[in-house]
Amino acid sequence: MIKTLDSLAIGESGTIVKVHGEGRVRRRLFDMGLTPGADVYLRKKAPLGDPLEITLRGYELSLRKDEAINVEVEMKEGTDNG
């Protein structure tokens, strides 16, 4: 199942399949390591849902929701918290 990074629940993980956006936004996401094939894990969400904290390539990264919506993730089996 494909979801955007902002729609993951805490504890879910997956592999990045596509990064949307144009120009500076897309370049910034790539510079932070959000590239196709990278595994991501959603660690935390702020109380109002923005920002998100993910684990990516062995480090923690905080993203705004408007950045995370540009990243499509293929879900891994059995990683939800529900």
Contact map, one row per residue, 1 for C-alpha under 8 A:
1110000000000000000000000000000000000000000000000000000000000000000000000110000000
1111000000000000000000000000000000000000000000000000000000000000000000011110000000
1111101100000000000000000000000000000000000000000000000000000000000000011110000000
0111111100000000000000000000000000000000000000000000000000000000000111111000000000
0011111100000000000000000000000000000000000000000000000000000000000111111000000000
0001111100000000000000000000000000000000000000000001000000000000100110000000000000
0011111110000000000000000000000000000000000000000000000000000000000010000000000000
0011111111011000000000000000000000000000010000000000000000000000000000000000000000
0000001111110000000000000000000000000000010000000000000000000000000000000000000110
0000000111110000000000000000000000000000011110000000000000000000000000000000000110
0000000011111000000000000000000000000000111000000000000000000000000000000000001110
0000000111111100000000000000000000000000110000000000000000000000000000000011001110
0000000100111110000000000000000000000011110000000000000000000000000000000011001100
0000000000011111000000000000000000000011100000000000000000000000000000001111000000
0000000000001111100000000000000000011111000000000000000000000000000000001111000000
0000000000000111111000000000000001111111000000000000000000000000000000111100000000
0000000000000011111000000000000000111000000000000000000000000000000000111100000000
0000000000000001111100000000000000110000000000000000000000000000000000111000000000
0000000000000001111110000100100001110000000000000000000000000000000001110000000000
0000000000000000011111000100000000000000000000000000000000000000000001110000000000
0000000000000000001111101100000000000000000000000000000000000000000001000000000000
0000000000000000000111111110000000000000000000000000000000000000000000000000000000
0000000000000000000011111110000000000000000000000000000000000000000000000000000000
0000000000000000000001111111000000000000000000000000000000000000000000000000000000
0000000000000000000011111111100000000000000000000000000000000000001000000000000000
0000000000000000001111111111110000000000000000000000000000000000000000000000000000
0000000000000000000001111111111000000000000000000000000000000000000000000000000000
0000000000000000000000011111111100000000000000000000000000000000000000000000000000
0000000000000000001000001111111111100000000000000000000000000000001000000000000000
0000000000000000000000000111111111100000000000000000000000000000000000000000000000
0000000000000000000000000011111111000000000000000000000000000000000000000000000000
0000000000000000000000000001111111000000000000000000000000000000000000000000000000
0000000000000000000000000000111111100100000000000000000110000000000000000000000000
0000000000000001001000000000111111110100000000000000000100000000000000100000000000
0000000000000001111000000000110011111100000000000000000000000000000000000000000000
0000000000000011111000000000000001111100000000000000000000000000000000000000000000
0000000000000011100000000000000000111110000000000000000000000000000000000000000000
0000000000000011000000000000000011111111000000000000000110000000000000000000000000
0000000000001111000000000000000000001111100000000000000110000000000000000000000000
0000000000001111000000000000000000000111110000000000011110000000000000000000000000
0000000000111100000000000000000000000011111000000000011100000000000000000000000000
0000000111111000000000000000000000000001111110000001111000000000000000000000000000
0000000001100000000000000000000000000000111110000001111000000000000000000000000000
0000000001000000000000000000000000000000011111000001110000000000000000000000000000
0000000001000000000000000000000000000000011111111111100000000000000000000000000000
0000000000000000000000000000000000000000000111111111000000000000000000000000000000
0000000000000000000000000000000000000000000011111100000000000000000000000000000000
0000000000000000000000000000000000000000000011111100000000000000000000000000000000
0000000000000000000000000000000000000000000011111111000000000000100000000000000000
0000000000000000000000000000000000000000000011111111000000000011100000000000000000
0000000000000000000000000000000000000000000011001111100000000111100000000000000000
0000010000000000000000000000000000000000011111001111110000000111100000000000000000
0000000000000000000000000000000000000000011110000011111000011110000000000000000000
0000000000000000000000000000000000000001111100000001111100011110000000000000000000
0000000000000000000000000000000000000001111000000000111111111000000000000000000000
0000000000000000000000000000000011000111100000000000011111111000000000000000000000
0000000000000000000000000000000010000111000000000000001111100000000000000000000000
0000000000000000000000000000000000000000000000000000001111110000000000000000000000
0000000000000000000000000000000000000000000000000000001111111000000000000000000000
0000000000000000000000000000000000000000000000000000111101111100000000000000000000
0000000000000000000000000000000000000000000000000000111100111110000000000000000000
0000000000000000000000000000000000000000000000000011110000011111000000000000000000
0000000000000000000000000000000000000000000000000111110000001111101100000000000000
0000000000000000000000000000000000000000000000000111000000000111111100000000000000
0000010000000000000000000000000000000000000000001111000000000011111110000000000000
0000000000000000000000000000000000000000000000000000000000000001111111000000000000
0000000000000000000000001000100000000000000000000000000000000011111111100000000000
0001110000000000000000000000000000000000000000000000000000000011111111100000000000
0001111000000000000000000000000000000000000000000000000000000000111111110000000000
0001100000000000001110000000000000000000000000000000000000000000011111110000000000
0001100000000001111100000000000001000000000000000000000000000000001111111000000000
0111100000000001111100000000000000000000000000000000000000000000000011111100000000
0111100000000111110000000000000000000000000000000000000000000000000000111110000000
1110000000000111100000000000000000000000000000000000000000000000000000011111000000
1110000000011110000000000000000000000000000000000000000000000000000000001111101000
0000000000011110000000000000000000000000000000000000000000000000000000000111111000
0000000000000000000000000000000000000000000000000000000000000000000000000011111000
0000000000000000000000000000000000000000000000000000000000000000000000000001111100
0000000000111000000000000000000000000000000000000000000000000000000000000011111110
0000000011111000000000000000000000000000000000000000000000000000000000000000011111
0000000011110000000000000000000000000000000000000000000000000000000000000000001111
0000000000000000000000000000000000000000000000000000000000000000000000000000000111
